[in-house]
Amino acid sequence: MRMTVCIVILLWAGCGAAVRGARTDTIEEKLGTVTEFVPNATASVDRLVEVARRFKIPMAIEWVERFRNPPPDQKLPSVKRSVRELIEEIVSVSPEHRVIVDDGLVRIYSPIASLHPFNFLNMRLKSYSVKEGDLFDAENQLRMAIRFKLEPEKYRYGFNGGYGYGANHVFQIPKFTLSESDVTIREILNRITLAQGNALWVARIKSLDLEADEPCWMRKGVNSVDDLPVTSAWQFLPLAEIAELATEHVAVDVIAPGVLDERMSSIPVILEHGLSGDSGGSVGGSSSEGNSFEYGCSIEKLGKDYVTLSVHLKVGRKGEAEFTFDKKFEVYKDHITEIQPEPRITIRAYFESIAKP
């Protein structure tokens, strides 16, 4: 198989540079934005999450779930209103909940349930700390602090173990440090959210747990706190994904006359943090002339100023044997990498800045 690799130097103006001077709205300005946006979700919490992510509003959602017949789903009207009014309208289906802005977070909660001693968020911890860790580290330290409080004898002589999470997640950035003492779980969740800067948290409080004779974490018949939801009864969600935060992407164009002549991949990357977004998966197609193709691309490795791409391409032309290309190659910033696996096929890959609104 004939394969020619050509590296063409190209200085992309502003390629990879962070967006400078962009205006960052305060939380009050975001809440005052007039919109006709209507969430697609039907559940109140899911609607709130949609609004938070749409307008990049950090939230602390402490939602009390009462097990009664839910009201019929009603789609919100599409009218002009402020984001604050939209949030209040979503919350109004449950009159016990309130919406306030508290220390940089939009807090949604039930005043009565938030003070209840059986609400796990009120559990007070002697100390909590995370040093130069990401959100996953911070969560793990919180879980350990809860375990230390509820089962001190078990951890008297230390502990072994770790934790895991999916690779290439936006919560891997940034790193931050927190150190708190005599603090509640709720306060820690708030501190983590503010320190992370791209998150909201949700906790669903079961009304039956508040009406019981003892806190859920003290129930008999449970062998360990690990069997209880108290160490994972919250959820962090990102306000923006990698694709929204990236300032550049890796573009791949494929030229095969009579079959393809278009951009096939546009993969967002954040090289300084070793993160990449969705590659778009595999695609294929065929024409009435009898030509066909299959294409797939993924990032195998991210370096300081390059990525390693893995490209699969299959091209079929009427009356000819099918041609298949499966190779890995590096693409550097400020260059175009051009590969010609056979005379009639050209694969061109390069970094390109992403225009931000």
N, C-alpha and C positions, 0 to 999 in steps of 0.2 A: 504494500500500500504506500503510495506517495503522500508525504505530509510535509508541507512547508510552513515554518513558523516565522512570522515577520513581526518585529517589534518596531512600531512607529512612534517616535517621540511626539507628544502633543501636550501643550501647556493649556490646561483648561482654566479659564479665568475663574478664580474663586472656588475651584473644585475642592470639596472636603472642608471648606472653612465653615466655622460655626456662624450662625446668624447673629450678627452684632446689632446692638441698638434696637432690638425688637421690644415693643412696648409690652410690659407685663401688667395686666389689669389686676387691681386688688379684688378681694373676694366680694366686697360691696359693689364694685363696678360690674363684676360678672353677674351678680344677682340682679342688678338693675338693668341688664341687657333686655331689650324688647325682642320678643321672638314669637313665631307661630309654630315652633317645633312641637310635635306630638310624639311621645314615646310609643314604640310598637308593642311593648309588653303589656300584659293585663294585670299582673300582680303588682302591688304598690311598691314593694322593695325593688323589684326589677325595673320599674319605671323610674324610681329615684336614681338607681345606678346608671340608667341610660342618660338621664339629665346631667348627672355628675360628670360622666365621661364626655358628653357632647360639649359641655361648657367648661370643662377642666376645673371642677369645683371639689375640693377635698371635703369629704363628709365622714361623719361618725353616725352610723345608722344603728340604733338600738331599738329593734322592732319587737313588740310584744305580740305573739301569736295566740289568739284566743280561738279555741276549737268550737266554733259555732258555725251555722250555715253562713257562708260568705255572701256578700251582696252580689247581685248579678254584674258581670263584667260590663263596664261602660267605657266606650272609647271617649277620650277627652276631646273636646271641640278644638278645632284649629282656629284660634283667634289670637290677636295680638295681646300680649301681656308680658310682664317682666318675668325673668327666670325665677325670682323669689315667689311671685304669684303662682307660677306653674308648680313649683315644689309644694306650696301650701295647698293647692288644689288636690294634688296627689295624696297628700297626707290627710286631707279632710275626710277621707272615707273611714278613718279611724279617729274619732273625736278625742280620744284620750292622748293622742300624740301631739307633740309640739315641735316647732321649728325655731331654732335660735342660731345666731352666729356667736361662737364661743372660742376665743383664742385662735382665730384663723381657720376654724372648721365650722361647717354647717352641721349642727348637731340636731338629730331627729330622735326623739325619745318620749317616753311616758313619764311625767313627773312622779307619779306614784310608784311605778315599777322601778324607776331608776334609783329610788331610795330603799327598796325592799332588801332586807338582810339576806334573803335567799337568792337574790340576783347575783350570779357568779361574778359579774363585773365589779361588784363592791368588795370582793375578796381583797384584803389588804396584805401586801407582801412586805417583808422586812427589808429586802433590798432587791435591786435589779440593775444589771449593767450589760452593755455590749460595747466592745472596743473595736473600732475600725471594721465593722461588719456590715453586710448588706441586710435587706429586710428578712431574708431567710435565716440568717444568723440571729437577728433580733427576735424573731418568732421562737426559735429554738431556745434561746435564753429565757424567754418568758415562760415557755412550757416547763423548763427545768425549775424555775423559781416557784411555779405552782406546785410541782411535785415535791420540792424541798419543804414547802409549807405543810402540805397535806400528809406526807409520809416521811417525816424527818428521820425516823429510825432506819428506814430502808437505805437512806443516802448518807448515813452517819460517817461511813468510811470512804466516801467518794462514789463515783459511778463510772461505768463504761458505756460506750455507745456513741452514736452520731445521728445524723439525719441526712435526708437526701431531697433533691428537687430536680425538676427537669432542666436540662442545660439550655443556654441561649434564651434566658428570660430577662425581661426589662427590669425586674426587681433585683437583678445582680448589680445594678448601679442606682445610686451612688453608695459609697461606704460612709458610715457615720458612727459616732460614739455617743452613748447615753449612760448616765449613772444616776440612779434614783434610790431613795430610801423611804420607807413607810409610805408606800404608794399603792393605789388600787390597780386592778387589771385594766379598768377603763382608762385610767390616767396613762398607763403605759401604752395602750393601743393608740391613744391620742398623740403621745410623744413620738412614737414610731412613725405614725402617719405624717406628722409635720416635719420630722427629720428626713424622711424619705423623699417627700416633696412631689410624689407622683402617685398618690394612693388614696384610697378610701377604705374604711372598714365597715363590716356588717356583722351584727350579732342578732340572732333570732332568739328571743326569750320566750320560753313556753309558759303560758299563764298557769298551767297545772303545776309546774315546779314552784311557782310562787305561792300556790294555795296548799302545798303539801305540809306535813308535820315537821319536816326537817329539810335542810338543803340537799339538793340532788347529789352533791359530792360526799354526803355522809350516809347514804342509803346502805342498808344491810344487804348482804349477799353479793357484794362486789369485792373481788379479790384485790384490785389495785386501782389507783387513780387512772391508770392507763386505760381501764375499761370504761371510763366515764368521758362524756363529751366536754367536760370543763377545760381540758387542755387543748381543745381544738374547736371550741364553740364559736369562734369568730372566723371571718374570712377577709383577707386583704385583696383588693382588686386594683389594677392600675388604671389611672386616668388616661394615659396615652401609651400606646404600644411602640415597639421599635420603629415601625414604619413611620409613625408620626414624629418621632424624635430625631431620626436620622437626617443628616444634611447632605448625604450623598448615597448613590446606589451604584451597583455594578450592572451595566447594561450589556446584553448579548444580542447581536444581530446575526441573522443567518440569511445568506444569499445563495439560492440554488435556482437558477433560471428555469422557469416553467413549473416550479414547485413552491419555492419560498422566496420572499424578499421582504423581510420585516423584522422588527425587534421581537425577540422571543422571550427574553427575560429582563426584569428590572428588579433587582434584589437590593433592598435597603440594608446599609451596613453602618455600624458605629465602630470603626477600627480601634479607636483608643480604648474601648471596653471589650473588644473581641466579640461583638454581637452582630447578628445578621437577622433579617426578617424572612418572611415567607418567600420561597423561590417560585411559587405558583404551581408546582407539581408538573406532571407530564401532560402533554397535549399531542394530538395527532389529527390527521385529516386526509382527504383524498379529493380528487377532481374528476370531472366527467371524462377527461382525456385519459384517465387511467394512471395518473401520477399520485403518489401518496407520500406521507412523512410521519415520523414519530419523533418527538423531541422531549428531553428532560434535562434539567440543570440543577445543581446544588452546590453549595459552598462547603468544601471539605475542611478548609483551614483559613483562619484569619491572622495575618501578621500585622506588623506596625504600619506598613505601607503597601500591602498586597493581600490578595486572597488567592486561594487555590480552588479552581473550579473543576467540577466533574460534569462533563457534558456527554449526553447520549443523543445521537442523531441517526435516524434511519431514513433513507431516501429511496423511493421506488419510482422508476420511470417505465412507462409502458414499453414492453419488448426488451427490457434490460434486467440483468440480475440486480437484486436489491443491494444497496450499499449501506454498510453499518459503520459508525464511528463511535467509539467509547474511549475517551481519554481524559486525563487530568492535566491541567496546565495552570501556570501562575499568571495573574493579571496585576500589574503594578499601577500605582497612581501616576498620573501625568503621562501615561503611555496608552497607545492602542495596541493590543495584542491581536494579531491577525493570523488565523490558521486556515490553511487550504488543504484539507484532507484528501481531496481529489480535484482535478482541474476545474470542474464546474461547481464546486461548493466552496464557499468562504464563510468562516466563522469569525466574527469581529467582537472583541470584548474590551470594555474600558470603564473607568470610573467617570461618573457624571454628577454634578451638583444637583440637588433637588431644590426647585423653586419653592420658597415658602411665602404664604400670603402675607 
